[in-house]
Amino acid sequence: MNSSKMETGSNAKKIQRLLIPVKKVVFGKGFFRLSAQSILTSSSWVDRLPLIQLAMNYSQLNLQVRITDVISAQAALKIHRDKRINNREAYRLIIDQTGISIYTSSNAGAYYALQTLGELLKIYGSVLPLCRIEDSPDFQRRGVYYDCSRGKVPRLATLKELVKRLAGWKINELQLYIENVFTFKQHPEIGKGYSPFTPEEILSLQDYCRMHHIRLVGSLASFGHLEKILALPQYRHLGELCGFRDFQGGTTLCPLDPGSSKLITELYNEFLPLFDADDFNVCCDETWELGKGRSKSRAERIGTGRIYLNFLLKIYRMCEYHGKRMNIWADILLKYPELLSELPKDIVLLNWEYEQDGANIAKTRQIAESGLAFMVCPGTSSWLTHGSRMPNSMANVTNFAEQGRKFHAEGLLNTDWGDNGHRNFLGVSLHGFAHAAAHAWNGRDVDDKKFTDNFCFHVFGQKDNLMAKSLKMLGSNYLRCGCTARNRSLLHEALVEPINKPNKQSPSPIDMMTEKGLSKIASQPPSRKLWPKIDKSLEKFESLALEELELAERMDCIAARRALAVKALRAGEKVNSSELERLSHQMSKIIKDFKRLWLERNKISRLKDNLILFSKTQKQLSRLAKKS
């Protein structure tokens, strides 16, 4: 084999380290060496921001750059607008002996080309292979859906830092899940005690998103999942179950009550005008109580699905009034597929499914055949865990993205929830965000087996695979504990489950896990050997992520050890007091570290909900240690 072929083969292997793979690359013979001082040019002032970001990649190679709007022959990088490139997010990147040239028809295309170039600099350093890259996305909409309502309300600075990372992975849409965490002037009681967003924060975030070619799409619970609002005395009467036995507020509005439409109208009048995006997500998922309370007799006459549709059409008209295209979670409509033909044709269905083999993935065809626009919506599988369910998340994303491409989905919206207090950390979700971003851009060329290695290399600067091994181990603890459950890790519940079984008739999470599996997790190496030391070159966002991953691993470990102790106690066996004391001490440390890391990224919001649970567990262990 001659040297030029060997050279090309080596380059082809190296380019597989791209985090977001490109559609087409052809290598030439030879290299272009970056000089100690380079000129980066574009005639468009909009390119200045991503060029400044790219300059950081140059500085890490000890190279200096000068950015100018004058295209010259001496420039090492030239960005050209080419109207012949039809896809506005597509680009052509050429590296030849004279330098680097980018051709695109839009500002977004230039931005994404520079993200790819930044990754190439990380992979190849200052000596770039001659090549021609042709690239464009699989999906028009490539989004992240971030839960801000189950406990954690992120600080504006946190969201802006997240936006910067998502845009670097070529994500172009962000939705924040909001139930009650907004300061409604007409309904001031709704957000109290939950550190709600202000209109000014939403507008500031939207401006920042726009700079990075991300649309901030509004999202507001509008039918189900309104338990926090319905728990308030002044709104309780709007609940579907109001007046029924043991009613505590419920989760679902009564669609027959005129007050329900009035409330949503008033919330929309304040909320929707903040958003520039044409799309708006009304949610309307999991209306569990519909047809079981105040609307029961009507449901018996015309059907629960029909009641749902009638209220949905009222919400549709509200969106229409504000000039928004209604997006809606598809779960309820898929229960009544005969109603799909009656929906307005400009509605977008958001087909969600969070298990790798979930039934709704296969229903993508059914939605496509209805003629309605739709998005496929997998998830990070980070909620109700400490360290995610990584294998499930990756398979869920891969399978759903494939269906989306096959049936021409408008986009892929990757969800990240925070059920039961949002104990899961943002740092744990980053891998899932990046993995889905890669599949949303060019899914056919994502190598899932190598992705975690690439992620640790690009995000944390890890040049070996040791961190990737730790990340995979943490993300597989839900399997290693000896028993799995849908949509959660049993270790998450085991950390705070009462020592006395809450229900003697059915096994608890601790009962379900095996001693063998728990022992594997409990005996894994200490955290300092699993996770790299924080490098001073890392930005604070990534440094915090490392701390969050380390704490997630400790929480899984103590959950496993505590579960082993509880199993023994339930079996009437004696547990060594020194072990209980160690667990109590480590739980105290977790409380301290959890609080600190929560407040680093988030408002105080419902932090106390988790601290109360943790404190109860710690005190319980302390009391048992004294008795033993």
Protein Blocks (a to p, Z undefined) as FASTA:
>chain_A
ZZklmmmmmmmmmmmmpmbdcfbdcddeddddddfbdcdddfbfklmmmmmmmmmmmmmn
opacdddfbdcfklmbdcdddfklmblkbccddddfkbccdddfbfklmmmmmmmmmmmm
mmnomadcddddddddfbfbdcddddfklopacdfklmmmmmmmmmmnopabdcdddfkl
cccfklmmlmgoplpacfklmmmmmmmmmmnopacdddddfkgoplmmmmpmklmmmpmk
goiahiahijbdcfklmklmmmmmmmmmmmmmmpmbfbdcekjpailkgoplmmmmmmmm
nopklmmmmmmmmmmmmmmmnopacdddfklmmmmmmlmmmpcfkbccddddfbfkbfkl
mmmmmmmmnopacdddddehlgoifnopfklmmmmmmmmmmmmmmnopabdcddddfeeh
iaacfklmmmmmmmmmmmmmmmmlpcfklmmmmmmmmmnopabfklmmmmmmmmmmmmmn
opacehiafklmmmmgcfbafblkbccfklmpcfklmmmmmmgccfklmpccddfkbcfk
lmmmmmmmmmmmmmmmmmmmmmmmmmmmmnopacdfklmmmmmmmmmmmmmmmmmmmmmm
mcfklmmmmmmmmmmmmmmmmmmmmmZZ
